Amino acid sequence: MPSAAWKPTLNLPAAAAPVCKRSFGAAVATASQDYRYETGASAPVFFLRRVYGEGNDGYNASPHWKRGAALLIVEHLACAVCQDISLVLKDAEPVCLSGASGSGKTRLLRAMADLDLNTGKIMLDGVVREAIDPQSWRRQVAYLPAESRWWASTVGEHFRETSAVPFERLGFDGDVTDWKVERLSSGERQRLAVLRLLENRPRVLLLDEPTANLDAQSTERVEGLISEYISDAQAACLWVTHAADQIQRIARHRLLLENSSLTRAAAA
């Protein structure tokens, strides 16, 4: 379902979509100017600087997040259970999201992927989502649900090029593509769903507890594969987890969702 503010589809590829001059309040970002950007009422303020030259058309943030460029910018997002959510996801810097059950973590991720009705402004690498057709947006801003969906009878039918998928990295044999989906355990489904998501080469990963049903060895494998992808693809990531040890292993930053607002918390 498209966002409430969604305009008619332009059917433009991402490369041809118009680049929006990012507007923060009444100001429009221009070269060498700084603007304040907050991740919530009680969160610290980030300063975003437009970077020009060498083909760079992104933002760098200082002083808090000094590495990478802002890949996904969310402004005043509102959905069924969240109100006025703003955040920045930077390339190659995974962020963990925590919060009590029912606080709206899943709804927030689904809204960012534009799967649920929502309002607000979201930009991917400087392009507003209204300039990208919904299907392309959801491939680039990819949501991994806690429980994956399967629509064909065998595993292989859910992948485009099975020969290029590193099934062995997550503990599967070469014949996994012939397995019947109905015989898969919840853990096997979860690991295969990760591989299916990464095959699309998304720019942003929205992961809803991707290791919740896994044992320690499988968790380590999934963490390693996703972390490697984030680094190699310079992807952004918002990873929902409640495990303190996992947060310490994978994240530079942690956000806490409570009372419909985001606050920044220690990653460790």
C-alpha positions as CSV (number, residue, x, y, z in Angstrom):
1,M,0.0,0.0,0.0
2,P,1.5,3.3,-1.0
3,S,2.0,6.2,1.5
4,A,-0.9,8.5,2.0
5,A,1.1,11.3,0.4
6,W,2.2,9.2,-2.6
7,K,2.0,10.9,-5.9
8,P,1.3,9.2,-9.3
9,T,4.1,6.9,-10.2
10,L,6.7,8.5,-12.5
11,N,8.1,5.2,-13.7
12,L,11.6,6.6,-13.8
13,P,14.6,4.4,-13.0
14,A,16.5,5.5,-9.9
15,A,19.4,6.9,-12.0
16,A,17.0,9.1,-14.0
17,A,15.0,10.3,-11.1
18,P,15.3,14.0,-10.2
19,V,17.6,14.8,-7.3
20,C,15.8,16.7,-4.7
21,K,17.5,19.6,-2.9
22,R,17.0,18.5,0.7
23,S,14.9,20.9,2.7
24,F,15.3,21.0,6.5
25,G,12.7,23.3,7.8
26,A,12.5,26.4,5.6
27,A,16.1,26.1,4.4
28,V,17.3,24.4,1.3
29,A,20.7,22.6,1.5
30,T,23.4,24.3,-0.6
31,A,27.1,23.9,-0.8
32,S,29.1,24.4,2.4
33,Q,26.0,25.1,4.5
34,D,25.2,23.2,7.7
35,Y,21.7,22.4,8.9
36,R,20.4,21.0,12.2
37,Y,18.7,17.7,11.9
38,E,17.2,15.8,14.9
39,T,16.4,12.1,15.4
40,G,13.6,12.9,17.8
41,A,12.5,15.3,20.5
42,S,15.0,14.1,23.1
43,A,17.7,12.8,20.7
44,P,21.0,14.6,20.0
45,V,21.2,17.0,17.0
46,F,23.1,16.0,13.9
47,F,24.7,18.5,11.6
48,L,24.4,17.7,7.9
49,R,26.7,19.1,5.3
50,R,26.1,18.9,1.6
51,V,29.2,17.5,-0.2
52,Y,30.0,18.5,-3.7
53,G,32.8,17.4,-6.1
54,E,34.1,14.1,-7.3
55,G,30.6,13.0,-8.2
56,N,29.5,13.0,-4.5
57,D,25.9,14.0,-4.0
58,G,25.4,13.0,-0.4
59,Y,25.6,14.3,3.1
60,N,28.2,13.9,5.8
61,A,27.2,14.3,9.4
62,S,29.2,15.7,12.2
63,P,30.2,15.6,15.0
64,H,28.4,12.5,16.1
65,W,28.5,10.3,12.9
66,K,31.8,11.1,11.2
67,R,32.1,8.1,8.8
68,G,30.1,7.4,5.7
69,A,27.4,9.5,4.0
70,A,23.7,9.8,4.8
71,L,22.0,7.3,2.5
72,L,18.5,7.3,3.9
73,I,16.9,10.4,5.5
74,V,13.5,10.1,7.2
75,E,11.7,13.3,8.2
76,H,8.5,13.4,10.3
77,L,7.3,9.9,9.4
78,A,3.9,9.0,10.9
79,C,2.1,5.7,10.7
80,A,-0.5,3.7,12.7
81,V,1.5,3.6,15.9
82,C,4.4,6.0,15.4
83,Q,4.3,9.8,15.1
84,D,6.9,12.4,13.9
85,I,9.8,9.9,13.5
86,S,13.0,11.4,12.0
87,L,16.3,9.5,11.6
88,V,19.3,9.2,9.3
89,L,20.9,5.9,8.2
90,K,24.4,6.2,6.9
91,D,26.2,3.8,4.5
92,A,28.2,1.0,6.0
93,E,27.1,2.0,9.6
94,P,24.4,-0.4,10.9
95,V,22.1,0.9,13.5
96,C,20.2,-1.3,15.9
97,L,16.6,-0.5,16.9
98,S,15.2,-1.7,20.2
99,G,11.9,-1.2,22.1
100,A,9.3,-3.0,24.1
101,S,6.9,-5.4,22.4
102,G,4.1,-3.4,20.8
103,S,6.2,-0.1,20.7
104,G,5.9,0.0,16.9
105,K,9.3,-1.3,15.6
106,T,7.8,-3.5,12.9
107,R,5.3,-0.8,11.9
108,L,8.2,1.7,11.6
109,L,10.2,-0.6,9.3
110,R,7.2,-1.4,7.2
111,A,6.4,2.3,6.8
112,M,10.0,3.1,5.8
113,A,9.7,0.3,3.1
114,D,6.3,1.9,2.1
115,L,4.4,-1.3,2.8
116,D,2.0,0.4,5.2
117,L,0.0,3.6,5.0
118,N,2.2,6.5,6.2
119,T,3.0,10.2,5.8
120,G,6.2,12.1,5.9
121,K,9.3,12.5,3.8
122,I,11.9,9.9,3.0
123,M,14.9,10.4,0.7
124,L,17.2,7.7,-0.6
125,D,20.6,9.0,-1.7
126,G,19.0,12.4,-2.2
127,V,16.0,11.2,-4.2
128,V,12.6,11.6,-2.7
129,R,10.6,8.4,-2.7
130,E,7.8,9.9,-4.8
131,A,10.3,10.0,-7.7
132,I,10.9,6.3,-7.5
133,D,8.3,3.8,-8.5
134,P,7.0,1.7,-5.5
135,Q,8.4,-1.6,-6.7
136,S,11.9,-0.2,-7.2
137,W,11.7,1.6,-3.8
138,R,10.9,-1.7,-2.1
139,R,13.8,-3.5,-3.8
140,Q,16.2,-0.7,-2.8
141,V,14.8,-0.1,0.7
142,A,14.3,-3.8,1.6
143,Y,12.3,-5.1,4.5
144,L,13.0,-8.5,6.0
145,P,10.0,-9.6,8.2
146,A,10.4,-11.7,11.3
147,E,8.4,-14.4,9.5
148,S,9.2,-14.7,5.8
149,R,6.6,-15.4,3.1
150,W,7.0,-18.3,0.6
151,W,4.8,-18.6,-2.5
152,A,6.3,-21.5,-4.6
153,S,6.8,-25.2,-3.7
154,T,10.6,-25.4,-3.8
155,V,13.4,-23.2,-2.4
156,G,15.0,-22.6,-5.8
157,E,11.9,-21.0,-7.3
158,H,12.3,-18.1,-4.9
159,F,15.7,-17.1,-6.3
160,R,16.6,-15.6,-9.7
161,E,20.1,-17.1,-10.1
162,T,20.7,-19.9,-7.7
163,S,24.2,-20.5,-8.9
164,A,25.2,-17.0,-7.6
165,V,23.6,-17.4,-4.1
166,P,26.1,-18.3,-1.4
167,F,23.9,-20.9,0.3
168,E,27.0,-22.6,1.9
169,R,27.7,-19.4,3.8
170,L,24.6,-20.0,5.9
171,G,25.1,-23.8,6.3
172,F,23.2,-25.2,3.3
173,D,24.2,-27.9,0.9
174,G,24.0,-27.5,-2.8
175,D,20.8,-29.4,-3.1
176,V,18.9,-26.9,-1.0
177,T,17.3,-25.4,-4.1
178,D,15.4,-28.7,-4.6
179,W,14.0,-28.7,-1.0
180,K,10.3,-28.4,-0.5
181,V,9.3,-25.2,1.3
182,E,6.9,-27.2,3.5
183,R,9.8,-29.2,5.0
184,L,11.8,-26.1,6.1
185,S,12.1,-25.4,9.8
186,S,11.6,-21.8,11.0
187,G,15.4,-21.3,11.3
188,E,16.0,-22.6,7.8
189,R,13.3,-20.3,6.4
190,Q,14.9,-17.4,8.3
191,R,18.3,-18.0,6.9
192,L,17.1,-18.5,3.3
193,A,15.0,-15.3,3.6
194,V,18.2,-13.4,4.4
195,L,19.8,-14.8,1.2
196,R,16.7,-14.0,-0.8
197,L,16.8,-10.4,0.4
198,L,20.5,-9.9,-0.3
199,E,20.2,-11.3,-3.8
200,N,18.3,-8.1,-4.8
201,R,21.3,-6.0,-3.8
202,P,19.3,-3.5,-1.7
203,R,20.8,-0.1,-0.8
204,V,19.1,-0.2,2.7
205,L,18.4,-3.2,4.9
206,L,15.4,-3.0,7.3
207,L,15.8,-6.2,9.3
208,D,13.2,-7.3,11.8
209,E,15.0,-9.7,14.2
210,P,16.7,-11.7,11.5
211,T,18.3,-14.1,13.9
212,A,15.5,-14.6,16.4
213,N,14.9,-18.3,15.6
214,L,18.6,-19.3,15.1
215,D,21.1,-21.1,17.3
216,A,24.4,-19.5,18.1
217,Q,26.3,-20.9,15.1
218,S,23.6,-19.9,12.6
219,T,23.4,-16.5,14.3
220,E,27.1,-16.0,13.8
221,R,26.9,-17.0,10.2
222,V,24.0,-14.6,9.5
223,E,25.7,-11.7,11.3
224,G,28.9,-12.3,9.4
225,L,27.2,-12.4,6.0
226,I,25.0,-9.3,6.6
227,S,27.9,-7.4,8.0
228,E,30.1,-8.3,5.0
229,Y,27.3,-7.2,2.6
230,I,26.9,-3.9,4.4
231,S,30.6,-3.2,4.2
232,D,31.1,-4.3,0.6
233,A,27.9,-2.7,-0.8
234,Q,28.2,0.4,1.4
235,A,24.6,-0.3,2.4
236,A,22.7,1.3,5.2
237,C,21.0,-0.9,7.8
238,L,18.3,-0.6,10.6
239,W,18.4,-3.9,12.5
240,V,15.8,-4.7,15.2
241,T,17.1,-6.7,18.1
242,H,16.8,-7.0,21.8
243,A,20.0,-8.9,22.4
244,A,22.6,-6.7,24.1
245,D,25.5,-8.9,23.0
246,Q,24.3,-8.8,19.3
247,I,24.0,-5.0,19.5
248,Q,27.6,-4.8,20.7
249,R,28.8,-7.0,17.9
250,I,27.1,-5.5,14.9
251,A,26.2,-1.8,15.6
252,R,27.8,1.5,15.9
253,H,24.7,3.1,17.1
254,R,21.4,2.1,18.8
255,L,18.0,3.7,18.7
256,L,15.3,3.1,21.3
257,L,11.6,3.4,20.3
258,E,9.3,4.2,23.1
259,N,6.2,6.3,23.5
260,S,6.1,6.7,19.7
261,S,9.4,8.5,19.6
262,L,13.1,7.7,19.0
263,T,15.9,8.3,21.4
264,R,19.6,7.4,21.0
265,A,21.1,4.9,23.4
266,A,24.5,3.4,24.0
267,A,25.3,0.6,21.5
268,A,27.0,-1.5,24.1
